[in-house]
Amino acid sequence: MTTEGVDGQIAHRLRSFYLSVQEEPIPEKFLELLEKLDLAEQRGKSTTEQDGDMQLGSQDR
C-alpha cells in the first residue's frame, strides 16, 4: 500500500471517530460544572464592579 493510501485510511478513520464523538451528548456533570463557572464569573464581575464604584467614590473625598 502506498503512503497516500495509508494517509487516506488514517484520515478517513480519524474523521469517522471525530464525527462519532461530536454526536455524543455532553455529560450532565460537565454541564453542571459549566453552570457553576458561569455563576462564579458573574459574581466576580459584580464584586469587581462594586469595588470599582467604591474606589471612585473614595477619590472624590
N, C-alpha and C positions, 0 to 999 in steps of 0.2 A: 504494500500500500504506500502511496506517495505521501509526502509531508502535507500537501494540500488536502488530501483525503482525510488524513488523521486530524488535521486542524479543523476541517469541516465537521467531522463527527464530534469533536470536543465542543465546538461552538454550538452545534445542534443540541447536545446533551445539556450544556450549561444553560442555554436559552429555555429548554423544557423545564429544567429544575427551577430556574428563576421564576418562570410563569406559574409553576405549581405553588411556590412559596408566596408569590404575590396574591394568590387566590385564597390563602388560608386566613381565617378570621383572626383579628387581633385578640390576644388573650385578655380576659376580663381584668386580671390583676394588673396588667400593663396599663390598661385604660384608667384604672383607679389611681395608679401612681402618677399618670399624666395629669389627672384632675387635681390631685393634691399639689403637684408642682405649680399648676396654674393658680391655685388659691394662694399658695405661698408667695408667688411673684406679685399677685395683686395686693396682698397685704404689705409686701415690701415696698411697692410703689406708693401706697397710701402713707406709710410711715415716712418715707423719704420726702414726699411732698409736704407733709405736716412739719417735718424738721426744717425744710427749706423755708416755709412760711414763718416759723418761729425765729429763724436766724434773720430773716429780712426785718421782722418786727423789732428785734433787739438792736439792729443797726440804726434804727430811726431815733433811738433814745440818745 
